[in-house]
């Protein structure tokens, strides 16, 4: 359903609220909750995610009177509801009566009920019961005026290795390959005498004496993602039988390996994501921005919804640091700057019991007279003032390539090194972009609907898997004038984890002008890199973890390994291809100077992408004609407005916005103050300013 989020925000403005679990509280608490929600500016709550046992305490016995009352209370208060089909956590009676509905681990252990997520995605008993409760909920509440959106399940990520999953896996393989001969060829089962003579012989990759077939593992990951998508589609179909109009979604989990969210995009009426940045991480702000860029990329560059976040501490890390209301404000407004049109939390009222009783909430167990809740109220007021940002595009000119098949394949066993973590590589590259003040979309390389020509620069930090079609699109992008930076251990394998024949990266080596014959783990401490060539004199750096035994096939060599097993081989190179240019970075560059940041800075300059860096911890993002500037640091900083305007959209840079206030005057949407566009502004620790060009 196109525009599912826009329809909500057109009516409600920026969405603000969170999970609400009234079934955990006595009735007298409900009215207090609703009154406090109104005072805090809450306009949307998610209801019913974990309410299955309260709605259906015994099979076929339904209790809806309490939910009727809750929805009526919320509607009367003007608070909209994202109503869940409560199938994420089955009641004990299902596991007790149908033990075959419980999940099985790879080593054959059957997991018990008594927690959450205790179901096998292939179980007919679970699916029948889940459809039945969803049918009851959808039929009863499809016309309730409080319900504005549907929430199917919750954080899909279950995996099971039972016999029923084995049957479904075989069905999935039959549909994919057709015949056993074709499957044997695709999986290269002649290796280790694994050739299959009957479909019944094929199993999920359960615990085995040694390594599994890599192609089998990849296909089981794909199957698992598709199986969960089938569950979601089943729930959505139930809702659609009763409600043809309101959007249906579920909450993704950022860089979560259990599903490939790109396969889910077409079925999500709203891209919704959960995010829990770690306050203890010095890179929390940069890494949170990366998750935001992924959500925006999944939304095709459009708006998305933050479905869950924490108001302060979580309850599941080993050491759960709290965060101040000021820091919470920076996280929410950062997401808003990156295209988010709704800030929801887990949860509204802090639980007094259960495993998540120490997880923070919008309303702490200590009550409303708390710093956390007062911060929540202040933030709600500010979001109402920023309604004009809803639906506005984020200004970005750079793309980061990332796809799940490549991630799955590059984290299998029996690689040259287990130390080159692809997600860590992506984060390292993005942290450098973030420090340079560059906003990027996260998009997949293996999807034909991604318009690479929309970007001046494309970065591929960890593109281990590269199929021929993706290589052809990258070739055409560069030949047509694009700029590409290629990272280490890239283009190694195809979509079944088979190595490409020939010098690496075989499908793209003519574009890079560099080729490799061997992947070489580097000794602890790495190898020194010697730089040479125009624009790189005086740089210093260290090659770490893994390199490639390379030669130049026409590229300009910018750095070579100065010592170690790869001495004299190409570490960094630049190559003209068609009307564009590529950069090859064949190793993990480290070191405070002459490392990755220098290469990316040079590539950005080469592509004509201006840098918006404002100093340590300061982030600037243009959304439409609005500049959001955030000081993520615990120290004061300064914002250079002239420099910020110089990297904004063309209308801002060229001062051509048709308005009665010139674009060199910026108006603070939160305070009403006006600032000369060439001035500098002080930013207090964890401060945020939202500045509009012209008259807001």
KABEL-V911686 format. One record per helix or strand. SS is the DSSP state (~ for helix, > for strand). FROM is the first residue (numbers start at 0). TO is the last residue. If there is no record, write none. Layout:
SS_FROM_TO ; SS_FROM_TO
This chain:
~_3_11 ; >_14_19 ; ~_21_23 ; ~_26_39 ; >_43_46 ; ~_51_54 ; >_57_57 ; >_60_60 ; ~_64_75 ; >_79_84 ; ~_91_96 ; ~_98_100 ; >_103_103 ; >_109_109 ; ~_123_140 ; >_146_151 ; ~_162_176 ; ~_179_186 ; ~_190_192 ; ~_198_200 ; ~_213_241 ; >_246_248 ; >_250_251 ; ~_260_262 ; ~_264_266 ; >_271_273 ; ~_283_297 ; >_303_307 ; ~_324_336 ; >_339_344 ; >_348_348 ; >_362_362 ; ~_370_384 ; ~_386_388 ; >_393_393 ; >_397_400 ; ~_403_409 ; ~_421_435 ; >_439_442 ; ~_451_453 ; >_456_459 ; >_464_464 ; ~_467_478 ; >_482_485 ; >_492_492 ; >_498_498 ; >_503_503 ; ~_508_511 ; >_513_520 ; >_526_530 ; >_541_543 ; >_545_551 ; >_555_560 ; ~_563_565 ; >_569_576 ; >_579_584 ; >_587_589 ; ~_595_605 ; >_617_622 ; >_625_630 ; >_636_639 ; ~_640_645 ; ~_649_652 ; >_664_667 ; >_673_675 ; >_679_682 ; >_687_692
